[in-house]
Amino acid sequence: MVGSKGSWIIAGGVLTIFCAAMNYNWFMNHYKAALFVKFFGRNGARIFYIVLGIALIFLGFKLY
């Protein structure tokens, strides 16, 4: 069980980066992401989610 939390956080970060980089509509049109799209625009939200994914990966490695 050691590192299981970190593994899930890393996987979430990788998924976030992948979906933002590929500009998936199902990811960017989600109602929770719509707030960031409204504030930053679509490309700005993509950059935000890439940075968020990187932060999640670092956090996951720290908890691992």
N, CA, C and O atoms as a Maestro MAE file, in Angstrom:
{
 s_m_m2io_version
 :::
 2.0.0
}

f_m_ct {
 s_m_title
 :::
 protein
 m_atom[256] {
  # First column is atom index #
  i_m_mmod_type
  r_m_x_coord
  r_m_y_coord
  r_m_z_coord
  i_m_residue_number
  s_m_chain_name
  s_m_pdb_residue_name
  s_m_pdb_atom_name
  i_m_atomic_number
  :::
  1 25 0.806 -1.197 0.000 1 A "MET " " N  " 7
  2 3 0.000 0.000 0.000 1 A "MET " " CA " 6
  3 2 0.848 1.260 0.000 1 A "MET " " C  " 6
  4 15 0.325 2.357 -0.198 1 A "MET " " O  " 8
  5 25 2.126 1.123 0.216 2 A "VAL " " N  " 7
  6 3 2.972 2.302 0.239 2 A "VAL " " CA " 6
  7 2 2.979 2.943 -1.144 2 A "VAL " " C  " 6
  8 15 3.244 2.273 -2.142 2 A "VAL " " O  " 8
  9 25 2.693 4.218 -1.201 3 A "GLY " " N  " 7
  10 3 2.739 4.938 -2.458 3 A "GLY " " CA " 6
  11 2 1.471 4.867 -3.275 3 A "GLY " " C  " 6
  12 15 1.438 5.384 -4.392 3 A "GLY " " O  " 8
  13 25 0.434 4.250 -2.765 4 A "SER " " N  " 7
  14 3 -0.772 4.116 -3.580 4 A "SER " " CA " 6
  15 2 -1.443 5.470 -3.817 4 A "SER " " C  " 6
  16 15 -1.969 5.713 -4.903 4 A "SER " " O  " 8
  17 25 -1.430 6.352 -2.817 5 A "LYS " " N  " 7
  18 3 -1.999 7.684 -3.006 5 A "LYS " " CA " 6
  19 2 -1.197 8.449 -4.060 5 A "LYS " " C  " 6
  20 15 -1.760 9.102 -4.938 5 A "LYS " " O  " 8
  21 25 0.098 8.356 -3.955 6 A "GLY " " N  " 7
  22 3 0.963 9.044 -4.905 6 A "GLY " " CA " 6
  23 2 0.763 8.552 -6.322 6 A "GLY " " C  " 6
  24 15 0.801 9.339 -7.268 6 A "GLY " " O  " 8
  25 25 0.548 7.257 -6.474 7 A "SER " " N  " 7
  26 3 0.342 6.685 -7.800 7 A "SER " " CA " 6
  27 2 -0.927 7.224 -8.441 7 A "SER " " C  " 6
  28 15 -0.935 7.543 -9.630 7 A "SER " " O  " 8
  29 25 -2.005 7.330 -7.659 8 A "TRP " " N  " 7
  30 3 -3.266 7.860 -8.198 8 A "TRP " " CA " 6
  31 2 -3.151 9.334 -8.546 8 A "TRP " " C  " 6
  32 15 -3.728 9.784 -9.536 8 A "TRP " " O  " 8
  33 25 -2.412 10.087 -7.743 9 A "ILE " " N  " 7
  34 3 -2.235 11.510 -8.031 9 A "ILE " " CA " 6
  35 2 -1.385 11.691 -9.290 9 A "ILE " " C  " 6
  36 15 -1.676 12.563 -10.108 9 A "ILE " " O  " 8
  37 25 -0.355 10.890 -9.453 10 A "ILE " " N  " 7
  38 3 0.473 10.934 -10.662 10 A "ILE " " CA " 6
  39 2 -0.367 10.590 -11.886 10 A "ILE " " C  " 6
  40 15 -0.270 11.258 -12.916 10 A "ILE " " O  " 8
  41 25 -1.188 9.552 -11.779 11 A "ALA " " N  " 7
  42 3 -2.052 9.169 -12.900 11 A "ALA " " CA " 6
  43 2 -3.027 10.288 -13.252 11 A "ALA " " C  " 6
  44 15 -3.286 10.538 -14.430 11 A "ALA " " O  " 8
  45 25 -3.564 10.956 -12.245 12 A "GLY " " N  " 7
  46 3 -4.450 12.089 -12.500 12 A "GLY " " CA " 6
  47 2 -3.730 13.237 -13.182 12 A "GLY " " C  " 6
  48 15 -4.294 13.891 -14.060 12 A "GLY " " O  " 8
  49 25 -2.495 13.487 -12.789 13 A "GLY " " N  " 7
  50 3 -1.707 14.536 -13.425 13 A "GLY " " CA " 6
  51 2 -1.391 14.219 -14.873 13 A "GLY " " C  " 6
  52 15 -1.458 15.095 -15.735 13 A "GLY " " O  " 8
  53 25 -1.047 12.970 -15.142 14 A "VAL " " N  " 7
  54 3 -0.762 12.555 -16.521 14 A "VAL " " CA " 6
  55 2 -2.018 12.675 -17.380 14 A "VAL " " C  " 6
  56 15 -1.958 13.154 -18.513 14 A "VAL " " O  " 8
  57 25 -3.156 12.238 -16.840 15 A "LEU " " N  " 7
  58 3 -4.416 12.354 -17.576 15 A "LEU " " CA " 6
  59 2 -4.772 13.815 -17.847 15 A "LEU " " C  " 6
  60 15 -5.216 14.151 -18.945 15 A "LEU " " O  " 8
  61 25 -4.582 14.670 -16.868 16 A "THR " " N  " 7
  62 3 -4.878 16.089 -17.030 16 A "THR " " CA " 6
  63 2 -4.009 16.704 -18.118 16 A "THR " " C  " 6
  64 15 -4.513 17.438 -18.968 16 A "THR " " O  " 8
  65 25 -2.726 16.419 -18.104 17 A "ILE " " N  " 7
  66 3 -1.817 16.950 -19.123 17 A "ILE " " CA " 6
  67 2 -2.193 16.415 -20.498 17 A "ILE " " C  " 6
  68 15 -2.251 17.173 -21.467 17 A "ILE " " O  " 8
  69 25 -2.448 15.124 -20.588 18 A "PHE " " N  " 7
  70 3 -2.770 14.511 -21.873 18 A "PHE " " CA " 6
  71 2 -4.047 15.111 -22.463 18 A "PHE " " C  " 6
  72 15 -4.080 15.468 -23.641 18 A "PHE " " O  " 8
  73 25 -5.086 15.221 -21.654 19 A "CYS " " N  " 7
  74 3 -6.362 15.756 -22.159 19 A "CYS " " CA " 6
  75 2 -6.249 17.231 -22.542 19 A "CYS " " C  " 6
  76 15 -6.847 17.661 -23.528 19 A "CYS " " O  " 8
  77 25 -5.490 18.001 -21.774 20 A "ALA " " N  " 7
  78 3 -5.315 19.414 -22.106 20 A "ALA " " CA " 6
  79 2 -4.480 19.566 -23.378 20 A "ALA " " C  " 6
  80 15 -4.782 20.412 -24.220 20 A "ALA " " O  " 8
  81 25 -3.447 18.764 -23.519 21 A "ALA " " N  " 7
  82 3 -2.587 18.864 -24.696 21 A "ALA " " CA " 6
  83 2 -3.315 18.426 -25.966 21 A "ALA " " C  " 6
  84 15 -3.109 18.997 -27.037 21 A "ALA " " O  " 8
  85 25 -4.169 17.407 -25.838 22 A "MET " " N  " 7
  86 3 -4.908 16.908 -27.001 22 A "MET " " CA " 6
  87 2 -6.183 17.716 -27.271 22 A "MET " " C  " 6
  88 15 -6.853 17.502 -28.282 22 A "MET " " O  " 8
  89 25 -6.518 18.649 -26.358 23 A "ASN " " N  " 7
  90 3 -7.653 19.554 -26.519 23 A "ASN " " CA " 6
  91 2 -8.972 18.785 -26.687 23 A "ASN " " C  " 6
  92 15 -9.778 19.101 -27.562 23 A "ASN " " O  " 8
  93 25 -9.174 17.783 -25.846 24 A "TYR " " N  " 7
  94 3 -10.387 16.972 -25.915 24 A "TYR " " CA " 6
  95 2 -11.604 17.798 -25.505 24 A "TYR " " C  " 6
  96 15 -11.594 18.466 -24.471 24 A "TYR " " O  " 8
  97 25 -12.650 17.743 -26.330 25 A "ASN " " N  " 7
  98 3 -13.866 18.487 -26.036 25 A "ASN " " CA " 6
  99 2 -14.541 17.990 -24.764 25 A "ASN " " C  " 6
  100 15 -15.035 18.796 -23.976 25 A "ASN " " O  " 8
  101 25 -14.570 16.679 -24.550 26 A "TRP " " N  " 7
  102 3 -15.244 16.155 -23.363 26 A "TRP " " CA " 6
  103 2 -14.566 16.624 -22.083 26 A "TRP " " C  " 6
  104 15 -15.207 16.709 -21.036 26 A "TRP " " O  " 8
  105 25 -13.286 16.927 -22.160 27 A "PHE " " N  " 7
  106 3 -12.557 17.409 -20.987 27 A "PHE " " CA " 6
  107 2 -12.744 18.915 -20.815 27 A "PHE " " C  " 6
  108 15 -13.008 19.390 -19.710 27 A "PHE " " O  " 8
  109 25 -12.610 19.649 -21.890 28 A "MET " " N  " 7
  110 3 -12.666 21.109 -21.810 28 A "MET " " CA " 6
  111 2 -14.091 21.644 -21.707 28 A "MET " " C  " 6
  112 15 -14.288 22.762 -21.232 28 A "MET " " O  " 8
  113 25 -15.083 20.877 -22.137 29 A "ASN " " N  " 7
  114 3 -16.472 21.323 -22.051 29 A "ASN " " CA " 6
  115 2 -17.161 20.874 -20.774 29 A "ASN " " C  " 6
  116 15 -18.345 21.152 -20.579 29 A "ASN " " O  " 8
  117 25 -16.440 20.187 -19.907 30 A "HIS " " N  " 7
  118 3 -17.012 19.755 -18.632 30 A "HIS " " CA " 6
  119 2 -17.390 20.992 -17.816 30 A "HIS " " C  " 6
  120 15 -16.700 22.010 -17.873 30 A "HIS " " O  " 8
  121 25 -18.475 20.906 -17.064 31 A "TYR " " N  " 7
  122 3 -18.955 22.086 -16.347 31 A "TYR " " CA " 6
  123 2 -17.955 22.608 -15.316 31 A "TYR " " C  " 6
  124 15 -17.962 23.800 -15.008 31 A "TYR " " O  " 8
  125 25 -17.099 21.744 -14.781 32 A "LYS " " N  " 7
  126 3 -16.084 22.209 -13.832 32 A "LYS " " CA " 6
  127 2 -14.943 22.935 -14.543 32 A "LYS " " C  " 6
  128 15 -14.326 23.828 -13.962 32 A "LYS " " O  " 8
  129 25 -14.661 22.571 -15.771 33 A "ALA " " N  " 7
  130 3 -13.613 23.241 -16.538 33 A "ALA " " CA " 6
  131 2 -14.119 24.513 -17.199 33 A "ALA " " C  " 6
  132 15 -13.326 25.372 -17.585 33 A "ALA " " O  " 8
  133 25 -15.443 24.639 -17.331 34 A "ALA " " N  " 7
  134 3 -16.023 25.793 -18.024 34 A "ALA " " CA " 6
  135 2 -15.666 27.110 -17.337 34 A "ALA " " C  " 6
  136 15 -15.539 28.138 -18.002 34 A "ALA " " O  " 8
  137 25 -15.506 27.091 -16.023 35 A "LEU " " N  " 7
  138 3 -15.123 28.298 -15.298 35 A "LEU " " CA " 6
  139 2 -13.762 28.801 -15.777 35 A "LEU " " C  " 6
  140 15 -13.590 29.997 -16.014 35 A "LEU " " O  " 8
  141 25 -12.803 27.896 -15.918 36 A "PHE " " N  " 7
  142 3 -11.464 28.290 -16.357 36 A "PHE " " CA " 6
  143 2 -11.465 28.688 -17.825 36 A "PHE " " C  " 6
  144 15 -10.730 29.594 -18.218 36 A "PHE " " O  " 8
  145 25 -12.271 28.030 -18.635 37 A "VAL " " N  " 7
  146 3 -12.383 28.396 -20.048 37 A "VAL " " CA " 6
  147 2 -12.987 29.799 -20.161 37 A "VAL " " C  " 6
  148 15 -12.578 30.590 -21.010 37 A "VAL " " O  " 8
  149 25 -13.948 30.095 -19.312 38 A "LYS " " N  " 7
  150 3 -14.578 31.412 -19.334 38 A "LYS " " CA " 6
  151 2 -13.584 32.508 -18.941 38 A "LYS " " C  " 6
  152 15 -13.552 33.571 -19.561 38 A "LYS " " O  " 8
  153 25 -12.771 32.245 -17.906 39 A "PHE " " N  " 7
  154 3 -11.813 33.252 -17.432 39 A "PHE " " CA " 6
  155 2 -10.599 33.400 -18.338 39 A "PHE " " C  " 6
  156 15 -10.184 34.520 -18.636 39 A "PHE " " O  " 8
  157 25 -10.024 32.283 -18.781 40 A "PHE " " N  " 7
  158 3 -8.752 32.301 -19.494 40 A "PHE " " CA " 6
  159 2 -8.867 32.085 -20.997 40 A "PHE " " C  " 6
  160 15 -7.887 32.260 -21.720 40 A "PHE " " O  " 8
  161 25 -10.040 31.710 -21.473 41 A "GLY " " N  " 7
  162 3 -10.164 31.300 -22.868 41 A "GLY " " CA " 6
  163 2 -9.739 29.839 -22.973 41 A "GLY " " C  " 6
  164 15 -9.178 29.274 -22.035 41 A "GLY " " O  " 8
  165 25 -10.010 29.248 -24.112 42 A "ARG " " N  " 7
  166 3 -9.724 27.809 -24.258 42 A "ARG " " CA " 6
  167 2 -8.236 27.515 -24.175 42 A "ARG " " C  " 6
  168 15 -7.834 26.591 -23.468 42 A "ARG " " O  " 8
  169 25 -7.406 28.278 -24.881 43 A "ASN " " N  " 7
  170 3 -5.957 28.018 -24.844 43 A "ASN " " CA " 6
  171 2 -5.370 28.329 -23.480 43 A "ASN " " C  " 6
  172 15 -4.469 27.627 -23.020 43 A "ASN " " O  " 8
  173 25 -5.864 29.369 -22.829 44 A "GLY " " N  " 7
  174 3 -5.398 29.676 -21.481 44 A "GLY " " CA " 6
  175 2 -5.757 28.588 -20.490 44 A "GLY " " C  " 6
  176 15 -4.965 28.256 -19.608 44 A "GLY " " O  " 8
  177 25 -6.963 28.027 -20.634 45 A "ALA " " N  " 7
  178 3 -7.380 26.928 -19.767 45 A "ALA " " CA " 6
  179 2 -6.531 25.692 -20.023 45 A "ALA " " C  " 6
  180 15 -6.201 24.958 -19.091 45 A "ALA " " O  " 8
  181 25 -6.177 25.461 -21.279 46 A "ARG " " N  " 7
  182 3 -5.302 24.322 -21.583 46 A "ARG " " CA " 6
  183 2 -3.955 24.479 -20.892 46 A "ARG " " C  " 6
  184 15 -3.432 23.519 -20.325 46 A "ARG " " O  " 8
  185 25 -3.389 25.679 -20.935 47 A "ILE " " N  " 7
  186 3 -2.113 25.944 -20.264 47 A "ILE " " CA " 6
  187 2 -2.269 25.761 -18.757 47 A "ILE " " C  " 6
  188 15 -1.412 25.165 -18.105 47 A "ILE " " O  " 8
  189 25 -3.364 26.277 -18.208 48 A "PHE " " N  " 7
  190 3 -3.626 26.120 -16.776 48 A "PHE " " CA " 6
  191 2 -3.673 24.641 -16.394 48 A "PHE " " C  " 6
  192 15 -3.076 24.243 -15.394 48 A "PHE " " O  " 8
  193 25 -4.375 23.829 -17.177 49 A "TYR " " N  " 7
  194 3 -4.489 22.412 -16.851 49 A "TYR " " CA " 6
  195 2 -3.171 21.665 -17.047 49 A "TYR " " C  " 6
  196 15 -2.916 20.690 -16.341 49 A "TYR " " O  " 8
  197 25 -2.346 22.087 -17.968 50 A "ILE " " N  " 7
  198 3 -1.020 21.474 -18.109 50 A "ILE " " CA " 6
  199 2 -0.171 21.776 -16.881 50 A "ILE " " C  " 6
  200 15 0.498 20.889 -16.350 50 A "ILE " " O  " 8
  201 25 -0.198 23.029 -16.431 51 A "VAL " " N  " 7
  202 3 0.549 23.402 -15.217 51 A "VAL " " CA " 6
  203 2 -0.005 22.662 -13.998 51 A "VAL " " C  " 6
  204 15 0.755 22.201 -13.147 51 A "VAL " " O  " 8
  205 25 -1.334 22.551 -13.919 52 A "LEU " " N  " 7
  206 3 -1.951 21.805 -12.825 52 A "LEU " " CA " 6
  207 2 -1.524 20.336 -12.862 52 A "LEU " " C  " 6
  208 15 -1.242 19.752 -11.816 52 A "LEU " " O  " 8
  209 25 -1.475 19.743 -14.036 53 A "GLY " " N  " 7
  210 3 -1.031 18.358 -14.170 53 A "GLY " " CA " 6
  211 2 0.407 18.170 -13.722 53 A "GLY " " C  " 6
  212 15 0.729 17.182 -13.063 53 A "GLY " " O  " 8
  213 25 1.267 19.102 -14.072 54 A "ILE " " N  " 7
  214 3 2.667 19.032 -13.637 54 A "ILE " " CA " 6
  215 2 2.752 19.120 -12.120 54 A "ILE " " C  " 6
  216 15 3.523 18.393 -11.492 54 A "ILE " " O  " 8
  217 25 1.953 20.018 -11.530 55 A "ALA " " N  " 7
  218 3 1.939 20.143 -10.072 55 A "ALA " " CA " 6
  219 2 1.436 18.852 -9.418 55 A "ALA " " C  " 6
  220 15 1.965 18.434 -8.388 55 A "ALA " " O  " 8
  221 25 0.432 18.228 -10.004 56 A "LEU " " N  " 7
  222 3 -0.073 16.968 -9.454 56 A "LEU " " CA " 6
  223 2 0.985 15.872 -9.531 56 A "LEU " " C  " 6
  224 15 1.124 15.080 -8.600 56 A "LEU " " O  " 8
  225 25 1.719 15.822 -10.618 57 A "ILE " " N  " 7
  226 3 2.783 14.820 -10.756 57 A "ILE " " CA " 6
  227 2 3.858 15.031 -9.691 57 A "ILE " " C  " 6
  228 15 4.303 14.071 -9.063 57 A "ILE " " O  " 8
  229 25 4.275 16.271 -9.484 58 A "PHE " " N  " 7
  230 3 5.277 16.543 -8.441 58 A "PHE " " CA " 6
  231 2 4.744 16.173 -7.060 58 A "PHE " " C  " 6
  232 15 5.464 15.589 -6.251 58 A "PHE " " O  " 8
  233 25 3.481 16.513 -6.791 59 A "LEU " " N  " 7
  234 3 2.875 16.161 -5.511 59 A "LEU " " CA " 6
  235 2 2.814 14.637 -5.346 59 A "LEU " " C  " 6
  236 15 3.090 14.114 -4.267 59 A "LEU " " O  " 8
  237 25 2.457 13.943 -6.409 60 A "GLY " " N  " 7
  238 3 2.390 12.488 -6.345 60 A "GLY " " CA " 6
  239 2 3.732 11.858 -6.045 60 A "GLY " " C  " 6
  240 15 3.816 10.910 -5.265 60 A "GLY " " O  " 8
  241 25 4.789 12.382 -6.664 61 A "PHE " " N  " 7
  242 3 6.122 11.842 -6.390 61 A "PHE " " CA " 6
  243 2 6.556 12.161 -4.958 61 A "PHE " " C  " 6
  244 15 7.253 11.370 -4.322 61 A "PHE " " O  " 8
  245 25 6.142 13.315 -4.463 62 A "LYS " " N  " 7
  246 3 6.492 13.658 -3.086 62 A "LYS " " CA " 6
  247 2 5.791 12.730 -2.092 62 A "LYS " " C  " 6
  248 15 6.377 12.348 -1.079 62 A "LYS " " O  " 8
  249 25 4.537 12.368 -2.379 63 A "LEU " " N  " 7
  250 3 3.809 11.463 -1.504 63 A "LEU " " CA " 6
  251 2 4.193 10.000 -1.710 63 A "LEU " " C  " 6
  252 15 3.939 9.165 -0.843 63 A "LEU " " O  " 8
  253 25 4.795 9.690 -2.838 64 A "TYR " " N  " 7
  254 3 5.170 8.323 -3.153 64 A "TYR " " CA " 6
  255 2 6.343 7.938 -2.308 64 A "TYR " " C  " 6
  256 15 6.833 6.813 -2.408 64 A "TYR " " O  " 8
  :::
 }
 m_bond[255] {
  # First column is bond index #
  i_m_from
  i_m_to
  i_m_order
  :::
  1 1 2 1
  2 2 3 1
  3 3 4 2
  4 3 5 1
  5 5 6 1
  6 6 7 1
  7 7 8 2
  8 7 9 1
  9 9 10 1
  10 10 11 1
  11 11 12 2
  12 11 13 1
  13 13 14 1
  14 14 15 1
  15 15 16 2
  16 15 17 1
  17 17 18 1
  18 18 19 1
  19 19 20 2
  20 19 21 1
  21 21 22 1
  22 22 23 1
  23 23 24 2
  24 23 25 1
  25 25 26 1
  26 26 27 1
  27 27 28 2
  28 27 29 1
  29 29 30 1
  30 30 31 1
  31 31 32 2
  32 31 33 1
  33 33 34 1
  34 34 35 1
  35 35 36 2
  36 35 37 1
  37 37 38 1
  38 38 39 1
  39 39 40 2
  40 39 41 1
  41 41 42 1
  42 42 43 1
  43 43 44 2
  44 43 45 1
  45 45 46 1
  46 46 47 1
  47 47 48 2
  48 47 49 1
  49 49 50 1
  50 50 51 1
  51 51 52 2
  52 51 53 1
  53 53 54 1
  54 54 55 1
  55 55 56 2
  56 55 57 1
  57 57 58 1
  58 58 59 1
  59 59 60 2
  60 59 61 1
  61 61 62 1
  62 62 63 1
  63 63 64 2
  64 63 65 1
  65 65 66 1
  66 66 67 1
  67 67 68 2
  68 67 69 1
  69 69 70 1
  70 70 71 1
  71 71 72 2
  72 71 73 1
  73 73 74 1
  74 74 75 1
  75 75 76 2
  76 75 77 1
  77 77 78 1
  78 78 79 1
  79 79 80 2
  80 79 81 1
  81 81 82 1
  82 82 83 1
  83 83 84 2
  84 83 85 1
  85 85 86 1
  86 86 87 1
  87 87 88 2
  88 87 89 1
  89 89 90 1
  90 90 91 1
  91 91 92 2
  92 91 93 1
  93 93 94 1
  94 94 95 1
  95 95 96 2
  96 95 97 1
  97 97 98 1
  98 98 99 1
  99 99 100 2
  100 99 101 1
  101 101 102 1
  102 102 103 1
  103 103 104 2
  104 103 105 1
  105 105 106 1
  106 106 107 1
  107 107 108 2
  108 107 109 1
  109 109 110 1
  110 110 111 1
  111 111 112 2
  112 111 113 1
  113 113 114 1
  114 114 115 1
  115 115 116 2
  116 115 117 1
  117 117 118 1
  118 118 119 1
  119 119 120 2
  120 119 121 1
  121 121 122 1
  122 122 123 1
  123 123 124 2
  124 123 125 1
  125 125 126 1
  126 126 127 1
  127 127 128 2
  128 127 129 1
  129 129 130 1
  130 130 131 1
  131 131 132 2
  132 131 133 1
  133 133 134 1
  134 134 135 1
  135 135 136 2
  136 135 137 1
  137 137 138 1
  138 138 139 1
  139 139 140 2
  140 139 141 1
  141 141 142 1
  142 142 143 1
  143 143 144 2
  144 143 145 1
  145 145 146 1
  146 146 147 1
  147 147 148 2
  148 147 149 1
  149 149 150 1
  150 150 151 1
  151 151 152 2
  152 151 153 1
  153 153 154 1
  154 154 155 1
  155 155 156 2
  156 155 157 1
  157 157 158 1
  158 158 159 1
  159 159 160 2
  160 159 161 1
  161 161 162 1
  162 162 163 1
  163 163 164 2
  164 163 165 1
  165 165 166 1
  166 166 167 1
  167 167 168 2
  168 167 169 1
  169 169 170 1
  170 170 171 1
  171 171 172 2
  172 171 173 1
  173 173 174 1
  174 174 175 1
  175 175 176 2
  176 175 177 1
  177 177 178 1
  178 178 179 1
  179 179 180 2
  180 179 181 1
  181 181 182 1
  182 182 183 1
  183 183 184 2
  184 183 185 1
  185 185 186 1
  186 186 187 1
  187 187 188 2
  188 187 189 1
  189 189 190 1
  190 190 191 1
  191 191 192 2
  192 191 193 1
  193 193 194 1
  194 194 195 1
  195 195 196 2
  196 195 197 1
  197 197 198 1
  198 198 199 1
  199 199 200 2
  200 199 201 1
  201 201 202 1
  202 202 203 1
  203 203 204 2
  204 203 205 1
  205 205 206 1
  206 206 207 1
  207 207 208 2
  208 207 209 1
  209 209 210 1
  210 210 211 1
  211 211 212 2
  212 211 213 1
  213 213 214 1
  214 214 215 1
  215 215 216 2
  216 215 217 1
  217 217 218 1
  218 218 219 1
  219 219 220 2
  220 219 221 1
  221 221 222 1
  222 222 223 1
  223 223 224 2
  224 223 225 1
  225 225 226 1
  226 226 227 1
  227 227 228 2
  228 227 229 1
  229 229 230 1
  230 230 231 1
  231 231 232 2
  232 231 233 1
  233 233 234 1
  234 234 235 1
  235 235 236 2
  236 235 237 1
  237 237 238 1
  238 238 239 1
  239 239 240 2
  240 239 241 1
  241 241 242 1
  242 242 243 1
  243 243 244 2
  244 243 245 1
  245 245 246 1
  246 246 247 1
  247 247 248 2
  248 247 249 1
  249 249 250 1
  250 250 251 1
  251 251 252 2
  252 251 253 1
  253 253 254 1
  254 254 255 1
  255 255 256 2
  :::
 }
}
